[in-house]
Amino acid sequence: MTQEPARNIGVDLVRATEAAALSAGRWMGLGKREDADHAAAEAMYQALNTLEMDGHIVIGEEGKLGMHSPLDSGQRVGTGEGPEMDVVVDPIEGRNLLALGHPDAIAVAGIAPRGSMWSPAPAVYMEKIVVDRQAADALVPECMDAPAAWTLALVARVKNKEMRDMVAFLLDRPRHQDLIDEIRAAGARVILRSDGDVAGALLAATPGIGVDILMGVGAVPEGVIAACAVKSMGGGMLGRLAPQSDEERAAIEAAGLDTSQILRCHQLVSSDQVFFAATGITSGSLLSGVRYHGRKAETESLMVRCETGTRRVIRAEHLVG
Ligand code: VTB
């Protein structure tokens, strides 16, 4: 019989993102992305090993550190007892943001029963649209190919907003220039960020926080991590592979993946037994960053559990060495 994850495993998951954030925060603005990542990954790994599960990392640190990490895909985490789970982690989502002291660098982790997370290796990029629970039902697959103005109008209508009140979050990339022009022409406003579309997805999925929609192309791993959060928060998400080079397209075709398929949230993460946690590293509109005061440090985290829709914001004070 397949075991179900214990209800409190989400609280233990927060300990893992807190541990990563507490390590990473020390590196804010120091320009050393790899050193920060190494410290955060090690801290998160130690904390994940206290979770009662047989965890398989399906999205991890591979390739980011230029060396082996205990959080590479394929590695096992947890006590080894308990249910088999897929584990997705990013000890520092927004390494550039952290290195430059910019807002909304976060530590994130998600878990769901083994086999429930979409893993379209070798794909690298995907298109994403994310909205909150109020607009979730309005998000239809047609939004992927429709003019941005059409999708924005759908979302504005269900949120009872004027177009000029709408805010879209996009990564600041040349590939988004036409989309940005379209959104501006529709009369909506835009937040452009250098990195961190998981934070963007969390902002878009959080009602009343000032971001109505995330749009554009970002990395696949970040898309699946975001889907864990969006699904747990009852938001809406669409995803579709969007290869950015001939090489990536060829690899996707060789793997037999379908670049025309539009996936909804429940296809990105199929189980309802999903838990997601995020802890702020640098302060942003989503979460406060880590604050150090001598031997104490404060963190702010978010924990969501899909099955019950519970969303907890956890402020913690830690004794640090
Ligand atoms: C995003 C973002 C990440 O990569 O997915 C983005 O969430 C997409 O890739 O923080 P490109 O940078 O290649 O456009 C990051 O910015 C991390 O590098």
Residues whose N, C-alpha, C, O or C-beta is under 5 A from the ligand:
A	BS01	VTB	E93 G94 S194 D195 G196 D197 V198 G218 A219 E222
